[in-house]
Amino acid sequence: MGGPLRGAARGFVGYLRAVAGETAYDRYVEHRRGDHPDEPVMTRREFERWRMRQRDEKPGARCC
């Protein structure tokens, strides 16, 4: 009981995490380990700092 509803809720939470950018570090680690296994991987804290610097230096499509 609750199987389909529970699965839908997990999917929705996963979607919200992706939209909010919370999965970015997980994707980064997966990429580094898969494509660059001999290179170091930033910690989550280092990654978030790098990501914020990138947003500030290259605003891209942001309006402000």
Number of C-alpha atoms within 10 A of each C-alpha: 5 7 8 9 10 11 11 12 12 12 12 12 12 14 13 13 13 12 11 10 10 12 14 17 17 10 10 15 18 14 13 15 13 10 10 12 11 9 9 10 16 14 11 14 10 11 16 14 12 13 14 12 12 12 12 10 9 10 11 9 6 7 5 4
